[in-house]
Amino acid sequence: MTEEEFDPVIARLQFGELARQLREAAGIGFGEADQGLGGYFGKLSKIENGIIAPRPQDEDWMIARYRVPPARVDELRGLATIARRRATPAKNVNSSRQYVSLERRASEIRMVYNEVPGLLQTAEFAFAALSTSPVIVASDVLGLAEERAARGRKVVRPGGPGVWVVLGEDALHRSNGGPGILRRQLEHLREVARMPNVRFRVLPRSTANGIVPALGCPFTLLHVEPGKRIAYVASLMRPDYIKATAPYVTAFDQAWDTAVPEVGSLGILDRRISDLADT
């Protein structure tokens, strides 16, 4: 990836991770470094977690205080420079822009949800779903729905990243906009599931007495760089980006292993589409 292609959001995350490693290698505690960095309480946390980009004086302070080896100085400064650039704008709510940037760079995406995730939604299904949101202005719904569908076509495509999807069976019954819209949505989902780089499974309602931890806290795992993963967990008002992904990897694997294998899952999807065609 060239410097011009490097996404500022990824650079923020990588700068933060490198800064944390250098601080720990220097034997400096978080509290001491946060106070020494100046500005305001908790600023270092935002930098190390990739929420904000460092100012030039922040990177200068780190290089001096952490006694950064010359071989790592250029790397740190290069990431800081890119991190301060403006990210490519997207027609999306502000809280989702960081996720969209990460998603564009992902080499693999793993999702477990109890509803059809935005990345797999058609424009009309997305419009029906977004119309019920208490936090989205009505005048923005159409544009956001169209952007969501376009985003899905760009990311989930033959030759694109590897995509693993686990859906709770309830997702096949959430008739946003009525049975016709749901049927067309599920037909689109079937097309996606048949792509060579996509793996798709359904968790039946009866599975494990209905107790599958991942369905209680749906999430997306993004492989954004070799050996680096980010877990994205969305709530009503704000998203969380979690770098300690081991529990989420375990939860996804559990859901995947519990779900119906791909051929059987496609059968479940086909039967549901057939049922909707008769309504």
Accessible surface in RSA format (square Angstrom, percent):
REM  Atomic radii and reference values for relative SASA: ProtOr
REM  Chains: A
REM  Algorithm: Lee & Richards
REM  Probe-radius: 1.40
REM  Slices: 20
REM RES _ NUM      All-atoms   Total-Side   Main-Chain    Non-polar    All polar
REM                ABS   REL    ABS   REL    ABS   REL    ABS   REL    ABS   REL
RES MET A   1   125.77  65.1  43.88  29.0  81.88 195.0  51.82  44.1  73.95  98.0
RES THR A   2    76.38  54.3  68.83  69.8   7.55  18.0  72.82  97.8   3.56   5.4
RES GLU A   3    90.30  51.8  79.59  60.2  10.71  25.5  23.20  44.9  67.09  54.8
RES GLU A   4   145.54  83.6 116.61  88.2  28.93  68.9  65.70 127.1  79.84  65.2
RES GLU A   5    92.68  53.2  86.80  65.7   5.88  14.0  34.16  66.1  58.52  47.8
RES PHE A   6    35.55  17.8  29.99  18.6   5.56  14.5  29.99  18.2   5.56  15.9
RES ASP A   7     8.09   5.7   7.00   7.0   1.10   2.6   1.10   2.6   7.00   7.0
RES PRO A   8    12.23   8.9  12.23  11.1   0.00   0.0  12.23  10.1   0.00   0.0
RES VAL A   9     3.48   2.3   3.48   3.1   0.00   0.0   3.48   3.0   0.00   0.0
RES ILE A  10     1.05   0.6   1.05   0.8   0.00   0.0   1.05   0.8   0.00   0.0
RES ALA A  11     0.00   0.0   0.00   0.0   0.00   0.0   0.00   0.0   0.00   0.0
RES ARG A  12    40.22  16.9  38.91  19.8   1.31   3.1   2.51   3.4  37.71  22.9
RES LEU A  13    11.62   6.5  10.25   7.3   1.37   3.4  10.49   7.4   1.13   3.0
RES GLN A  14    35.34  19.8  31.97  23.4   3.37   8.0   9.71  20.7  25.62  19.4
RES PHE A  15     0.60   0.3   0.60   0.4   0.00   0.0   0.60   0.4   0.00   0.0
RES GLY A  16     0.00   0.0   0.00   N/A   0.00   0.0   0.00   0.0   0.00   0.0
RES GLU A  17    29.63  17.0  29.63  22.4   0.00   0.0  10.56  20.4  19.07  15.6
RES LEU A  18     8.95   5.0   7.53   5.4   1.42   3.6   8.64   6.1   0.31   0.8
RES ALA A  19     0.41   0.4   0.01   0.0   0.40   0.9   0.41   0.6   0.00   0.0
RES ARG A  20    70.21  29.5  70.21  35.8   0.00   0.0  27.32  37.3  42.89  26.0
RES GLN A  21    78.97  44.2  72.95  53.3   6.02  14.3  26.63  56.7  52.34  39.7
RES LEU A  22    14.75   8.2  13.15   9.4   1.60   4.0  13.37   9.4   1.38   3.7
RES ARG A  23    17.61   7.4  17.61   9.0   0.00   0.0   0.00   0.0  17.61  10.7
RES GLU A  24    92.87  53.3  74.24  56.2  18.64  44.4  32.82  63.5  60.05  49.0
RES ALA A  25    91.11  83.8  46.10  71.1  45.01 102.4  59.11  83.2  32.00  84.8
RES ALA A  26    43.34  39.8   6.60  10.2  36.74  83.6  19.12  26.9  24.22  64.2
RES GLY A  27    68.94  85.0   0.00   N/A  68.94  85.0  36.40  99.9  32.54  72.9
RES ILE A  28    10.56   6.0   6.47   4.8   4.10   9.9   7.46   5.4   3.10   8.4
RES GLY A  29    42.90  52.9   0.00   N/A  42.90  52.9  36.37  99.8   6.54  14.6
RES PHE A  30    78.51  39.3  72.06  44.6   6.46  16.8  72.06  43.7   6.46  18.5
RES GLY A  31    49.49  61.0   0.00   N/A  49.49  61.0  36.87 101.2  12.62  28.3
RES GLU A  32    94.12  54.0  79.60  60.2  14.52  34.6  45.24  87.5  48.88  39.9
RES ALA A  33     0.44   0.4   0.00   0.0   0.44   1.0   0.44   0.6   0.00   0.0
RES ASP A  34     9.55   6.7   6.07   6.0   3.48   8.2   1.96   4.6   7.60   7.6
RES GLN A  35   154.83  86.6 132.12  96.6  22.71  54.1  49.10 104.5 105.73  80.2
RES GLY A  36    39.98  49.3   0.00   N/A  39.98  49.3  24.33  66.8  15.65  35.0
RES LEU A  37    15.69   8.7   0.52   0.4  15.18  38.1   0.52   0.4  15.18  40.8
RES GLY A  38    29.56  36.5   0.00   N/A  29.56  36.5  29.53  81.0   0.03   0.1
RES GLY A  39    68.63  84.6   0.00   N/A  68.63  84.6  21.85  60.0  46.79 104.8
RES TYR A  40   109.17  51.0  93.45  53.2  15.73  40.9  98.56  74.1  10.62  13.1
RES PHE A  41   193.70  96.9 165.77 102.7  27.94  72.7 171.33 103.9  22.38  64.0
RES GLY A  42    17.32  21.4   0.00   N/A  17.32  21.4  15.81  43.4   1.51   3.4
RES LYS A  43    10.91   5.3  10.91   6.7   0.00   0.0   7.87   7.1   3.03   3.2
RES LEU A  44     0.00   0.0   0.00   0.0   0.00   0.0   0.00   0.0   0.00   0.0
RES SER A  45    42.41  35.8  41.30  55.1   1.10   2.5  16.13  34.3  26.28  36.8
RES LYS A  46    87.44  42.7  87.35  53.6   0.09   0.2  38.66  34.8  48.78  52.0
RES ILE A  47     0.37   0.2   0.00   0.0   0.37   0.9   0.00   0.0   0.37   1.0
RES GLU A  48    11.15   6.4  10.58   8.0   0.57   1.4   3.78   7.3   7.38   6.0
RES ASN A  49    68.64  47.3  61.78  59.7   6.86  16.5   9.77  23.5  58.87  56.9
RES GLY A  50     0.00   0.0   0.00   N/A   0.00   0.0   0.00   0.0   0.00   0.0
RES ILE A  51    99.91  56.9  85.60  63.8  14.31  34.5  86.32  62.2  13.59  36.9
RES ILE A  52    52.63  29.9  48.20  35.9   4.43  10.7  51.73  37.3   0.89   2.4
RES ALA A  53    28.89  26.6  12.66  19.5  16.23  36.9  12.66  17.8  16.23  43.0
RES PRO A  54     1.31   1.0   0.76   0.7   0.55   2.0   0.85   0.7   0.46   2.9
RES ARG A  55   109.23  45.9 108.60  55.4   0.64   1.5  53.69  73.4  55.55  33.7
RES PRO A  56    69.19  50.4  69.19  63.1   0.00   0.0  69.19  57.1   0.00   0.0
RES GLN A  57    94.92  53.1  87.97  64.3   6.95  16.5  44.40  94.5  50.52  38.3
RES ASP A  58     2.39   1.7   1.90   1.9   0.48   1.1   0.48   1.1   1.90   1.9
RES GLU A  59     5.15   3.0   5.15   3.9   0.00   0.0   1.27   2.5   3.88   3.2
RES ASP A  60    66.97  46.9  61.33  61.0   5.64  13.3  25.98  61.1  40.99  40.9
RES TRP A  61    64.16  25.7  57.43  27.8   6.73  15.8  47.77  25.5  16.39  26.6
RES MET A  62     0.30   0.2   0.30   0.2   0.00   0.0   0.25   0.2   0.06   0.1
RES ILE A  63    26.96  15.3  24.27  18.1   2.69   6.5  24.27  17.5   2.69   7.3
RES ALA A  64    77.23  71.0  53.22  82.1  24.01  54.6  63.13  88.9  14.10  37.4
RES ARG A  65    97.51  40.9  89.86  45.8   7.65  18.2  30.92  42.3  66.60  40.4
RES TYR A  66     8.28   3.9   0.47   0.3   7.81  20.3   0.43   0.3   7.85   9.7
RES ARG A  67   206.16  86.6 183.77  93.7  22.39  53.3  66.44  90.8 139.72  84.7
RES VAL A  68    12.05   7.9   0.00   0.0  12.05  29.0   0.07   0.1  11.98  32.5
RES PRO A  69    67.05  48.9  62.27  56.8   4.78  17.4  67.05  55.4   0.00   0.0
RES PRO A  70   118.86  86.6 107.23  97.8  11.62  42.3 110.48  91.2   8.37  52.0
RES ALA A  71    89.65  82.4  57.09  88.1  32.56  74.1  69.87  98.4  19.78  52.4
RES ARG A  72    83.05  34.9  83.05  42.3   0.00   0.0  24.97  34.1  58.08  35.2
RES VAL A  73    28.57  18.8  28.57  25.9   0.00   0.0  28.57  24.8   0.00   0.0
RES ASP A  74   112.96  79.1 104.22 103.7   8.74  20.7  32.44  76.3  80.52  80.3
RES GLU A  75    79.86  45.8  67.27  50.9  12.59  30.0  36.73  71.0  43.13  35.2
RES LEU A  76     0.38   0.2   0.38   0.3   0.00   0.0   0.38   0.3   0.00   0.0
RES ARG A  77    91.60  38.5  91.24  46.5   0.36   0.9  40.78  55.7  50.82  30.8
RES GLY A  78    29.89  36.9   0.00   N/A  29.89  36.9  29.12  79.9   0.77   1.7
RES LEU A  79    18.39  10.2  17.27  12.4   1.12   2.8  17.27  12.1   1.12   3.0
RES ALA A  80     0.00   0.0   0.00   0.0   0.00   0.0   0.00   0.0   0.00   0.0
RES THR A  81    67.42  47.9  64.37  65.3   3.05   7.3  45.97  61.7  21.45  32.4
RES ILE A  82    10.11   5.8  10.11   7.5   0.00   0.0  10.11   7.3   0.00   0.0
RES ALA A  83     2.16   2.0   0.00   0.0   2.16   4.9   0.00   0.0   2.16   5.7
RES ARG A  84    91.62  38.5  60.00  30.6  31.62  75.3  38.97  53.3  52.65  31.9
RES ARG A  85    97.78  41.1  84.06  42.8  13.73  32.7  48.83  66.7  48.95  29.7
RES ARG A  86   219.62  92.2 186.78  95.2  32.84  78.2  72.26  98.8 147.36  89.3
RES ALA A  87    30.35  27.9  21.85  33.7   8.50  19.3  21.89  30.8   8.46  22.4
RES THR A  88    88.72  63.1  77.30  78.4  11.42  27.2  46.14  62.0  42.58  64.4
RES PRO A  89   105.12  76.6  88.14  80.4  16.98  61.7  93.39  77.1  11.73  72.9
RES ALA A  90    13.56  12.5   2.86   4.4  10.69  24.3  11.25  15.8   2.31   6.1
RES LYS A  91   130.17  63.5 117.26  71.9  12.91  30.7  92.06  82.9  38.12  40.6
RES ASN A  92    24.13  16.6  13.45  13.0  10.68  25.7   0.70   1.7  23.42  22.6
RES VAL A  93    56.09  36.9  48.96  44.3   7.13  17.2  56.09  48.7   0.00   0.0
RES ASN A  94   115.93  79.9  98.46  95.1  17.47  42.1  32.28  77.7  83.65  80.9
RES SER A  95    52.98  44.8  35.19  47.0  17.79  41.0  30.97  65.9  22.01  30.8
RES SER A  96    21.99  18.6  21.99  29.3   0.00   0.0   5.14  10.9  16.85  23.6
RES ARG A  97   109.97  46.2 108.04  55.1   1.93   4.6  33.41  45.7  76.56  46.4
RES GLN A  98    31.01  17.3  27.28  19.9   3.72   8.9  14.50  30.9  16.51  12.5
RES TYR A  99    13.84   6.5  13.84   7.9   0.00   0.0   9.10   6.8   4.74   5.8
RES VAL A 100     1.35   0.9   1.35   1.2   0.00   0.0   1.35   1.2   0.00   0.0
RES SER A 101     3.26   2.8   3.26   4.3   0.00   0.0   0.00   0.0   3.26   4.6
RES LEU A 102     0.24   0.1   0.24   0.2   0.00   0.0   0.24   0.2   0.00   0.0
RES GLU A 103     1.51   0.9   0.00   0.0   1.51   3.6   0.00   0.0   1.51   1.2
RES ARG A 104    83.12  34.9  51.99  26.5  31.12  74.1  26.00  35.5  57.11  34.6
RES ARG A 105    78.72  33.1  59.55  30.4  19.17  45.7   9.32  12.7  69.40  42.1
RES ALA A 106     9.87   9.1   0.00   0.0   9.87  22.5   0.00   0.0   9.87  26.1
RES SER A 107    77.24  65.3  59.85  79.9  17.39  40.1  51.89 110.5  25.35  35.5
RES GLU A 108    39.09  22.4  39.09  29.6   0.00   0.0   7.01  13.6  32.08  26.2
RES ILE A 109     0.00   0.0   0.00   0.0   0.00   0.0   0.00   0.0   0.00   0.0
RES ARG A 110    45.97  19.3  45.97  23.4   0.00   0.0   5.03   6.9  40.94  24.8
RES MET A 111     1.84   1.0   1.84   1.2   0.00   0.0   0.14   0.1   1.71   2.3
RES VAL A 112     0.00   0.0   0.00   0.0   0.00   0.0   0.00   0.0   0.00   0.0
RES TYR A 113    31.38  14.6  31.33  17.8   0.05   0.1  22.31  16.8   9.07  11.2
RES ASN A 114    37.15  25.6  36.35  35.1   0.80   1.9  10.99  26.4  26.17  25.3
RES GLU A 115    95.26  54.7  95.26  72.1   0.00   0.0  17.77  34.4  77.49  63.3
RES VAL A 116     3.06   2.0   0.23   0.2   2.83   6.8   0.23   0.2   2.83   7.7
RES PRO A 117     9.53   6.9   5.03   4.6   4.50  16.4   9.53   7.9   0.00   0.0
RES GLY A 118    18.53  22.8   0.00   N/A  18.53  22.8   6.28  17.2  12.25  27.4
RES LEU A 119     4.61   2.6   1.49   1.1   3.13   7.9   1.49   1.0   3.13   8.4
RES LEU A 120     0.71   0.4   0.40   0.3   0.30   0.8   0.71   0.5   0.00   0.0
RES GLN A 121    14.40   8.1  10.64   7.8   3.77   9.0   0.00   0.0  14.40  10.9
RES THR A 122    27.64  19.7  22.67  23.0   4.98  11.9  27.64  37.1   0.00   0.0
RES ALA A 123    39.67  36.5  34.92  53.9   4.75  10.8  35.17  49.5   4.50  11.9
RES GLU A 124    61.99  35.6  53.01  40.1   8.98  21.4  35.68  69.0  26.31  21.5
RES PHE A 125     4.44   2.2   4.44   2.8   0.00   0.0   4.44   2.7   0.00   0.0
RES ALA A 126     0.00   0.0   0.00   0.0   0.00   0.0   0.00   0.0   0.00   0.0
RES PHE A 127    89.19  44.6  89.19  55.2   0.00   0.0  89.19  54.1   0.00   0.0
RES ALA A 128    16.29  15.0   7.91  12.2   8.37  19.1  12.90  18.2   3.38   9.0
RES ALA A 129    24.27  22.3  15.32  23.6   8.95  20.4  17.64  24.8   6.62  17.5
RES LEU A 130    13.02   7.3  11.62   8.3   1.40   3.5  12.33   8.7   0.69   1.9
RES SER A 131    61.92  52.3  31.09  41.5  30.83  71.0  29.63  63.1  32.29  45.2
RES THR A 132   109.38  77.8  80.09  81.2  29.30  69.8  69.15  92.9  40.23  60.8
RES SER A 133    29.32  24.8  13.41  17.9  15.91  36.6  14.69  31.3  14.63  20.5
RES PRO A 134   107.79  78.6  64.80  59.1  42.99 156.3  77.24  63.8  30.55 189.9
RES VAL A 135    71.54  47.1  38.47  34.8  33.07  79.7  47.19  41.0  24.34  66.0
RES ILE A 136    31.46  17.9  14.51  10.8  16.95  40.9  17.63  12.7  13.83  37.5
RES VAL A 137    98.03  64.5  90.02  81.5   8.01  19.3  96.57  83.9   1.46   4.0
RES ALA A 138    88.13  81.0  69.27 106.9  18.85  42.9  71.83 101.2  16.30  43.2
RES SER A 139    98.20  83.0  59.47  79.4  38.73  89.2  57.78 123.0  40.42  56.6
RES ASP A 140    71.69  50.2  66.28  66.0   5.41  12.8  12.22  28.8  59.46  59.3
RES VAL A 141     7.24   4.8   7.24   6.6   0.00   0.0   7.24   6.3   0.00   0.0
RES LEU A 142   104.74  58.3 103.91  74.3   0.83   2.1 103.91  73.0   0.83   2.2
RES GLY A 143    23.63  29.1   0.00   N/A  23.63  29.1  20.23  55.5   3.40   7.6
RES LEU A 144    21.17  11.8  18.85  13.5   2.31   5.8  18.85  13.2   2.31   6.2
RES ALA A 145     0.45   0.4   0.45   0.7   0.00   0.0   0.45   0.6   0.00   0.0
RES GLU A 146    84.93  48.8  80.48  60.9   4.45  10.6  29.07  56.2  55.86  45.6
RES GLU A 147    23.18  13.3  19.00  14.4   4.18  10.0  15.99  30.9   7.20   5.9
RES ARG A 148    53.93  22.6  53.87  27.5   0.06   0.1   1.00   1.4  52.93  32.1
RES ALA A 149     6.50   6.0   4.09   6.3   2.41   5.5   4.42   6.2   2.08   5.5
RES ALA A 150    44.07  40.5  39.00  60.2   5.08  11.5  39.71  55.9   4.36  11.5
RES ARG A 151    30.60  12.8  24.58  12.5   6.02  14.3  11.72  16.0  18.89  11.4
RES GLY A 152     6.63   8.2   0.00   N/A   6.63   8.2   5.84  16.0   0.79   1.8
RES ARG A 153   156.97  65.9 141.32  72.0  15.65  37.3  71.58  97.8  85.39  51.8
RES LYS A 154   133.37  65.1 123.90  76.0   9.47  22.6  89.42  80.5  43.95  46.8
RES VAL A 155     8.93   5.9   6.08   5.5   2.85   6.9   8.93   7.8   0.00   0.0
RES VAL A 156     7.72   5.1   2.47   2.2   5.26  12.7   2.47   2.1   5.26  14.3
RES ARG A 157   107.62  45.2 107.53  54.8   0.09   0.2  35.20  48.1  72.41  43.9
RES PRO A 158    82.65  60.2  67.84  61.8  14.81  53.8  68.18  56.3  14.47  90.0
RES GLY A 159    70.91  87.5   0.00   N/A  70.91  87.5  39.12 107.4  31.79  71.2
RES GLY A 160    16.13  19.9   0.00   N/A  16.13  19.9   3.35   9.2  12.78  28.6
RES PRO A 161    22.08  16.1  13.51  12.3   8.57  31.1  21.11  17.4   0.97   6.0
RES GLY A 162    23.08  28.5   0.00   N/A  23.08  28.5  17.31  47.5   5.78  12.9
RES VAL A 163     0.07   0.0   0.00   0.0   0.07   0.2   0.00   0.0   0.07   0.2
RES TRP A 164    46.55  18.7  46.55  22.5   0.00   0.0  37.47  20.0   9.08  14.7
RES VAL A 165     1.14   0.8   1.14   1.0   0.00   0.0   1.14   1.0   0.00   0.0
RES VAL A 166     0.15   0.1   0.00   0.0   0.15   0.4   0.00   0.0   0.15   0.4
RES LEU A 167     0.13   0.1   0.13   0.1   0.00   0.0   0.13   0.1   0.00   0.0
RES GLY A 168     0.80   1.0   0.00   N/A   0.80   1.0   0.80   2.2   0.00   0.0
RES GLU A 169    39.07  22.4  37.02  28.0   2.05   4.9   0.33   0.6  38.74  31.6
RES ASP A 170    46.57  32.6  45.27  45.1   1.30   3.1   8.23  19.4  38.35  38.2
RES ALA A 171     0.23   0.2   0.00   0.0   0.23   0.5   0.00   0.0   0.23   0.6
RES LEU A 172     0.85   0.5   0.85   0.6   0.00   0.0   0.85   0.6   0.00   0.0
RES HIS A 173    67.27  36.8  50.24  34.9  17.03  43.6  34.53  35.6  32.74  38.1
RES ARG A 174    98.59  41.4  91.14  46.5   7.46  17.8  30.69  41.9  67.90  41.2
RES SER A 175    57.44  48.5  40.65  54.3  16.79  38.7   8.63  18.4  48.81  68.4
RES ASN A 176    46.14  31.8  40.05  38.7   6.09  14.7   5.94  14.3  40.20  38.9
RES GLY A 177    54.47  67.2   0.00   N/A  54.47  67.2  22.87  62.8  31.60  70.8
RES GLY A 178    23.17  28.6   0.00   N/A  23.17  28.6  20.24  55.5   2.93   6.6
RES PRO A 179    67.60  49.3  67.28  61.3   0.32   1.2  67.47  55.7   0.13   0.8
RES GLY A 180    26.52  32.7   0.00   N/A  26.52  32.7  21.06  57.8   5.45  12.2
RES ILE A 181    33.87  19.3  33.18  24.7   0.69   1.7  33.18  23.9   0.69   1.9
RES LEU A 182     0.00   0.0   0.00   0.0   0.00   0.0   0.00   0.0   0.00   0.0
RES ARG A 183    64.67  27.2  64.67  33.0   0.00   0.0   3.13   4.3  61.54  37.3
RES ARG A 184   101.68  42.7  97.97  49.9   3.71   8.8  48.57  66.4  53.11  32.2
RES GLN A 185     0.00   0.0   0.00   0.0   0.00   0.0   0.00   0.0   0.00   0.0
RES LEU A 186     0.00   0.0   0.00   0.0   0.00   0.0   0.00   0.0   0.00   0.0
RES GLU A 187    50.36  28.9  49.76  37.6   0.60   1.4  14.03  27.1  36.33  29.7
RES HIS A 188    51.16  28.0  49.14  34.2   2.02   5.2  31.94  32.9  19.22  22.4
RES LEU A 189     0.88   0.5   0.88   0.6   0.00   0.0   0.88   0.6   0.00   0.0
RES ARG A 190    56.17  23.6  56.17  28.6   0.00   0.0   1.26   1.7  54.91  33.3
RES GLU A 191   113.70  65.3 106.26  80.4   7.44  17.7  37.97  73.4  75.73  61.8
RES VAL A 192     3.59   2.4   3.59   3.3   0.00   0.0   3.59   3.1   0.00   0.0
RES ALA A 193    11.13  10.2   0.43   0.7  10.69  24.3   0.63   0.9  10.49  27.8
RES ARG A 194   147.59  62.0 117.25  59.8  30.34  72.2  48.29  66.0  99.31  60.2
RES MET A 195    39.18  20.3  32.00  21.2   7.19  17.1  35.71  30.4   3.48   4.6
RES PRO A 196   122.12  89.0  79.41  72.4  42.70 155.2  91.88  75.9  30.24 187.9
RES ASN A 197    30.70  21.2  16.61  16.1  14.08  33.9  27.33  65.8   3.36   3.2
RES VAL A 198    10.10   6.6   0.51   0.5   9.59  23.1   0.51   0.4   9.59  26.0
RES ARG A 199    91.82  38.6  90.42  46.1   1.40   3.3  33.35  45.6  58.48  35.4
RES PHE A 200     4.40   2.2   3.33   2.1   1.07   2.8   3.33   2.0   1.07   3.1
RES ARG A 201    32.12  13.5  32.12  16.4   0.00   0.0   0.00   0.0  32.12  19.5
RES VAL A 202     0.00   0.0   0.00   0.0   0.00   0.0   0.00   0.0   0.00   0.0
RES LEU A 203     2.25   1.3   0.56   0.4   1.69   4.3   0.56   0.4   1.69   4.6
RES PRO A 204    29.65  21.6  24.60  22.4   5.05  18.4  24.60  20.3   5.05  31.4
RES ARG A 205   132.14  55.5 112.01  57.1  20.13  47.9  60.94  83.3  71.20  43.2
RES SER A 206    98.23  83.0  71.60  95.5  26.63  61.4  57.19 121.8  41.04  57.5
RES THR A 207    21.03  15.0  13.12  13.3   7.91  18.8  15.39  20.7   5.64   8.5
RES ALA A 208    58.02  53.3  27.70  42.7  30.32  69.0  44.75  63.0  13.27  35.2
RES ASN A 209   142.60  98.3 109.61 105.9  32.99  79.4  27.56  66.3 115.04 111.2
RES GLY A 210    49.17  60.6   0.00   N/A  49.17  60.6  20.98  57.6  28.19  63.1
RES ILE A 211   129.93  73.9 119.28  88.9  10.65  25.7 122.36  88.1   7.58  20.6
RES VAL A 212    12.42   8.2   5.02   4.5   7.40  17.8   5.68   4.9   6.74  18.3
RES PRO A 213    82.12  59.9  62.29  56.8  19.83  72.1  74.68  61.7   7.44  46.3
RES ALA A 214     2.46   2.3   0.01   0.0   2.45   5.6   2.46   3.5   0.00   0.0
RES LEU A 215    38.99  21.7  27.68  19.8  11.30  28.4  27.90  19.6  11.09  29.8
RES GLY A 216    72.06  88.9   0.00   N/A  72.06  88.9  38.81 106.5  33.26  74.5
RES CYS A 217    58.37  44.2  54.71  61.0   3.66   8.6  30.78  78.0  27.58  29.7
RES PRO A 218    47.90  34.9  45.24  41.2   2.66   9.7  45.24  37.4   2.66  16.5
RES PHE A 219     2.45   1.2   2.32   1.4   0.13   0.3   2.45   1.5   0.00   0.0
RES THR A 220     1.93   1.4   1.93   2.0   0.00   0.0   0.00   0.0   1.93   2.9
RES LEU A 221     2.38   1.3   2.38   1.7   0.00   0.0   2.38   1.7   0.00   0.0
RES LEU A 222     0.00   0.0   0.00   0.0   0.00   0.0   0.00   0.0   0.00   0.0
RES HIS A 223    41.01  22.4  41.01  28.5   0.00   0.0  20.16  20.8  20.85  24.3
RES VAL A 224    11.25   7.4   5.54   5.0   5.71  13.8   5.99   5.2   5.25  14.3
RES GLU A 225    35.01  20.1  29.18  22.1   5.83  13.9   7.01  13.6  28.00  22.9
RES PRO A 226   130.23  94.9 100.83  91.9  29.40 106.9 113.34  93.6  16.90 105.0
RES GLY A 227    89.97 110.9   0.00   N/A  89.97 110.9  44.27 121.5  45.69 102.3
RES LYS A 228    76.30  37.2  72.47  44.5   3.84   9.1  53.30  48.0  23.00  24.5
RES ARG A 229    89.19  37.4  78.16  39.8  11.03  26.3   5.81   7.9  83.38  50.5
RES ILE A 230     6.67   3.8   6.67   5.0   0.00   0.0   6.67   4.8   0.00   0.0
RES ALA A 231     0.00   0.0   0.00   0.0   0.00   0.0   0.00   0.0   0.00   0.0
RES TYR A 232    22.79  10.6  22.74  12.9   0.05   0.1  10.02   7.5  12.77  15.7
RES VAL A 233    23.00  15.1  21.92  19.8   1.08   2.6  21.92  19.0   1.08   2.9
RES ALA A 234    60.25  55.4  33.95  52.4  26.30  59.8  34.10  48.0  26.14  69.3
RES SER A 235    73.78  62.3  48.12  64.2  25.66  59.1  53.30 113.5  20.48  28.7
RES LEU A 236   116.17  64.7  91.87  65.7  24.30  61.1  98.45  69.1  17.72  47.7
RES MET A 237   137.45  71.2 115.35  76.3  22.10  52.6 111.88  95.1  25.56  33.9
RES ARG A 238   142.70  59.9 139.60  71.2   3.10   7.4  58.51  80.0  84.19  51.0
RES PRO A 239    19.85  14.5  14.78  13.5   5.07  18.4  14.86  12.3   4.99  31.0
RES ASP A 240    52.68  36.9  50.75  50.5   1.93   4.6  10.54  24.8  42.14  42.0
RES TYR A 241    52.49  24.5  24.63  14.0  27.86  72.5  24.58  18.5  27.92  34.4
RES ILE A 242    48.25  27.5  45.72  34.1   2.53   6.1  48.25  34.7   0.00   0.0
RES LYS A 243    65.48  31.9  44.37  27.2  21.11  50.3  43.18  38.9  22.30  23.7
RES ALA A 244    77.70  71.4  61.15  94.4  16.55  37.7  72.68 102.3   5.03  13.3
RES THR A 245     9.94   7.1   7.39   7.5   2.56   6.1   0.00   0.0   9.94  15.0
RES ALA A 246    68.67  63.1  62.98  97.2   5.69  12.9  65.79  92.7   2.87   7.6
RES PRO A 247    89.07  64.9  76.76  70.0  12.31  44.7  84.47  69.7   4.61  28.6
RES TYR A 248    41.75  19.5  41.21  23.4   0.54   1.4  20.14  15.1  21.61  26.6
RES VAL A 249    37.71  24.8  37.28  33.8   0.43   1.0  37.60  32.7   0.11   0.3
RES THR A 250    92.82  66.0  89.34  90.6   3.48   8.3  65.15  87.5  27.67  41.8
RES ALA A 251    22.36  20.6  18.12  28.0   4.25   9.7  22.36  31.5   0.00   0.0
RES PHE A 252     1.03   0.5   1.03   0.6   0.00   0.0   1.03   0.6   0.00   0.0
RES ASP A 253    59.24  41.5  58.31  58.0   0.92   2.2  21.42  50.4  37.82  37.7
RES GLN A 254    87.51  48.9  80.00  58.5   7.52  17.9  31.52  67.1  55.99  42.5
RES ALA A 255     0.00   0.0   0.00   0.0   0.00   0.0   0.00   0.0   0.00   0.0
RES TRP A 256    18.35   7.4  18.35   8.9   0.00   0.0  11.47   6.1   6.88  11.2
RES ASP A 257   110.67  77.5  82.68  82.3  27.99  66.2  29.38  69.2  81.28  81.1
RES THR A 258    50.80  36.1  28.35  28.7  22.45  53.5  21.25  28.5  29.55  44.7
RES ALA A 259     5.37   4.9   0.00   0.0   5.37  12.2   0.02   0.0   5.35  14.2
RES VAL A 260    38.67  25.4  36.25  32.8   2.41   5.8  38.67  33.6   0.00   0.0
RES PRO A 261    84.42  61.5  84.42  77.0   0.00   0.0  84.42  69.7   0.00   0.0
RES GLU A 262    44.44  25.5  43.49  32.9   0.95   2.3  31.00  60.0  13.43  11.0
RES VAL A 263   130.50  85.9 125.68 113.8   4.83  11.6 126.32 109.8   4.19  11.4
RES GLY A 264    31.06  38.3   0.00   N/A  31.06  38.3  26.52  72.8   4.55  10.2
RES SER A 265     0.00   0.0   0.00   0.0   0.00   0.0   0.00   0.0   0.00   0.0
RES LEU A 266    42.00  23.4  42.00  30.0   0.00   0.0  42.00  29.5   0.00   0.0
RES GLY A 267    20.77  25.6   0.00   N/A  20.77  25.6  19.95  54.7   0.83   1.9
RES ILE A 268    26.51  15.1  24.87  18.5   1.64   4.0  25.18  18.1   1.33   3.6
RES LEU A 269     0.00   0.0   0.00   0.0   0.00   0.0   0.00   0.0   0.00   0.0
RES ASP A 270    49.06  34.4  45.53  45.3   3.53   8.3  22.43  52.8  26.63  26.6
RES ARG A 271   146.64  61.6 144.01  73.4   2.63   6.3  72.20  98.7  74.45  45.1
RES ARG A 272    41.22  17.3  39.14  20.0   2.08   5.0   8.36  11.4  32.86  19.9
RES ILE A 273    10.75   6.1  10.75   8.0   0.00   0.0  10.75   7.7   0.00   0.0
RES SER A 274    59.38  50.2  54.46  72.7   4.91  11.3  27.28  58.1  32.10  45.0
RES ASP A 275    78.93  55.3  74.19  73.8   4.74  11.2  16.74  39.4  62.19  62.0
RES LEU A 276    10.00   5.6   6.02   4.3   3.98  10.0   6.02   4.2   3.98  10.7
RES ALA A 277    64.21  59.0  35.41  54.6  28.80  65.5  37.90  53.4  26.31  69.7
RES ASP A 278   122.58  85.9  84.77  84.4  37.81  89.4  33.59  79.1  88.99  88.7
RES THR A 279   119.17  84.8  53.81  54.6  65.36 155.8  87.04 116.9  32.13  48.6
END  Absolute sums over single chains surface
CHAIN  1 A    13708.3      10740.4       2968.0       7723.1       5985.2
END  Absolute sums over all chains
TOTAL         13708.3      10740.4       2968.0       7723.1       5985.2
